[in-house]
Amino acid sequence: MKESALNFFRRPHLRLASAFALVLCFAQLAAGAEPVSAPAGKAPAISVRNLEGTSIQPLADTGQKATALFFVMHECPVANGYAPEIARIMSEYSAKGIRSYVLYVEDDLTPAKARDHARDYGFKSGTLLDPKHLLVKAAGATISPEAAVLSPAGEGLYRGRIDDRVADFGKRRVEPTRRDLRLALDAILAGKPVSARLTRAIGCYIPEGHSSKTERN
Amino acid sequence: MNLTNQTFARSLLAATVVLAAHSGFDAVAGNLKPLPENVTFTEHVAPILFQNCTRCHRPGEAAPFALQNFQDAQKRGKQIAEVTAKKFMPPWHAEHGDVEFSNERRLTDDQIALLGAWHKQGMKEGDQAKLPTPPKFTEGWQIGKPDLIVKMPEPFEVAAEGKDIYWNFVLPLNLTEGKWVRALEFRPTARGVVHHSLYYLDTAGDARKFDERDPMPGYNGMNRSNRQFESLGGWAVGGEPMLLPAELAYRFPTNSDLVLQTHFHPNGKVDHETSTVGIYFADKAPTRKFMTLQLPPLFGRLSGMDIPAGATNYAVKDSFTMPIDVEAFSVTPHAHYLARTFQLTATLPDGKQLTILKISNWDFNWQEDCAFKNRLKLPKGTRLDSIITYDNSAENPNNPTSPPKRVKWGPMSTDEMAAITLSVIPARDEELDGLRTAKRTHNIDLFIDRALEDTKKREQVELMKATFDKNANGKIDPEERPGLRAFLEASGKLKGIEGGF
């Protein structure tokens, strides 16, 4: 993918400010403080492209009860192993008012390759590209796969593992003993506080910087 | 099948799979080389990756992503630093004892420190002139054109998720004459989900019958053990085939079927496997014999293992004294998900102790054969002691049963097994029978020990004691055993336990 094709943001200063506000939310969440709302109760206007190239504002308040983001890398075996569960959560909670997206976070992944991956792994919709890590940074995600849940106002409500089936590299339980993301979403839907708002995801590290070549076939 | 063939065929993984041979011994702890001021990809990282990682981490191979160049490494720099520091990668679990392994896949502490420092220093590329030549790998069959190629008759579908799958596939060989075989090469199609495959030779047509019981391709490998078949080694991720030394070969009679027991890891998408196996014939019959010794024998079937739910350190032990001079050339651990540690120690007649195998962090997913760099002489009178420990607590994330339940020996993934298999060549071929007899005696003694513990057959046990416990001390002492062994052999009760591993 060419760098210019990714440069589709029209108001970068606003985007950065919003991202900063979200990072603050999560920083406070991590420190055990109460999450704060984004300025003026409005969700940050971060725009990214879906796999067909359409610009999407995943965090925009359009009446959803919360937004769930799944950060993945297409060659990450841990994320791939979770694909069926991610697809199930997206489908089941969509009916309950949770809007969900899968975010491909690699800067060298072409939309065509992402489309192949989404088809192979059963992501039917809600797949986005985040090569510039706008949402990665906004949510504070560091791992593939990692889930983040935000309120319509942009508050961080949950971030971390989907469940505890992966205990360590190469150590995978047959069944999870705690389904953290589902518990968080259920609490949010019931208007209750999320009991564990930050958990540790185990998987592949999201590259911290951009790779030196954006084109790699 | 004659004695020679059986003993050859029973080498578990030993001779056919030799994984890429790599680095040497670790630096002594605390004795690391000073790190260079500027750690770069071209000078420091590329040599490590090219030699230890790229074989699997390249397109078309089993590893999930490539590690072939600077961009690949930079993208995964933090991951590389962490998984190598944790010794999750490269996958290799045997620790350094007194035997050096030729197929060890282990980085030295210096190499691990370099990878960590490279990430910490910002992953610089460095001087292009210092980049070593990237490794070249043979495409297609690794050891040349096979003499015979057999393929799974139909594809096997692997679901997107769920438990690991162990499935047996029967590949008829249709040999018109008996053959000596020097190597097998396994080629999977679904490399992302095929983790390993063990090869067996069925000369009785049993596997075909198991296969015919349902319309699915093959049959479930965890519901039916392949113990009755001859083991021919296997392939695991990262492995490469190796021709047997000229002095060794397997015997394949005309009526043989090849049975593949393949382990699949579902990984997010539906996949299909149609394995192909290349078979390489030997020109002539082998000139040397080898056999395997298993501690405990029969994969632990006679060990009496009975692991209580919640036990964190349950031990299964066995001992065997070598009746002849042998040279050992490989060791292979086997257990299921609950095992945690393995140790095999040899005490030589002069009292010297050697650690042959030590694993502190067993991982069922990596069925590794450890091939010895140099053959290890074990003189007559050497005592082998094995200990395998198990964690059947809820805290063990590998525990396949939640909440934990009592676990005994069995073929299912929720049962357990116990074995450390040592492949040995007798110093003198004519003494091989002495070793076979000692193995058989050991098996019968374990059978007697278990029988004495059998509370359900109290009457028979009392009768046995009344007849053979001459000194009436309530036990069957070593000097009282020969009579009981002879009685049991004559009784036909030992079917299936006399030979075995």
Interface residues (C-beta under 8 A of the other chain):
Chain A: E75 C76 P77 A79 N80 G81 Y82 A83 P84 E85 E106 D108 D120 Y121 G122 A167 D168 F169 G170 K171 R172 R173 V174 E175 T177 C204 Y205 P207 E208 S211 S212 K213 R216
Chain B: P64 F65 F70 Q71 Q74 K75 R76 G77 K78 Q79 E82 V83 K86 F88 E125 A160 E161 K163 G192 P266 N267 G268 K269 D363 N365 P397 N398 P400 S402
